């Protein structure tokens, strides 16, 4: 392998694309150092389908002084192509975005990549711009971009193109980006808005088909309480949807009207909402003073923007006491007192305390994991 991978200077750079594929399907680009190109570092054109782009180091696109070089990215896939897998790559220092399929059908898998310092020439500032449907973007790290990390485009009637919907954005981590982590754009006729997104969109209880990922509302966090051994986070969202919980650190572009939304710096795990939309999540790695945020993914894979951040607070200390007994007759103590012959005390019983999940019924269906557990005395009563 080379001793270093650095810019060789203007005279030795590729004046065009680093690798360009024209109309060939089912190929592999793997384990390469590809960089310092005048235009796109990798370009799939003319309906090139189902390529695997794996474990490459991809650096510094758009270094040409020619027209349009400022819009050249790490991986560009033209609008006829779909089905490619982009996995395990380092994509850094792109003039524009790291990846896009301009006006394309979608259907890509983008996983386990590290994407750094996109938007170097200040025109197209997002890291990934999503068109079409069925793309999965998961387990990636987005760091240091000049704008939003992921834009899911809304409809544009003048271009035209439809809104991108049904795109799953899961378990990614975001830090130091100059825009919001996930930007679900509303419909627009201004093409330039698709370079920087339209920023944070607050919940509106609507699901417009013209917005990216239907503009699905982010979850609401109703409580985040540190119980000592673990922290319990609870909230509401769409029924039976997947809620992903993140430790958050807000940066530039993550604040609207004094409220922070993300960035989702560390993925903690997920919870599944019940049929009423209530959910809860328990984690032992966060505690009082830590900040969290959430996204939601519905059954169609539409994924939301990040919710308003919430700070974990110490749970109030409340003493509970009581007696465990067996009501032999099942008559609610109508045949005598506790510890009597008909209602004998029971010792060595495990008692679990739950925080109600929102339905007001202590049945454990929506109440999550116990927030405290104790064992009664060995002596009955």
Helices and strands as residue ranges (DSSP letters): G 10-12, E 19-22, E 28-30, E 33-35, E 42-45, E 52-54, E 57-59, G 69-71, E 75-77, E 85-87, E 90-92, E 99-100, E 109-111, E 114-116, E 128-130, E 136-138, E 141-143, E 150-152, E 168-170, E 173-175, E 182-184, H 193-196, G 212-215, E 220-226, E 231-236, E 242-248, E 255-256, E 259-260, E 264-272, E 278-283, E 291-297, E 310-311, E 313-314, E 350-353, E 372-375
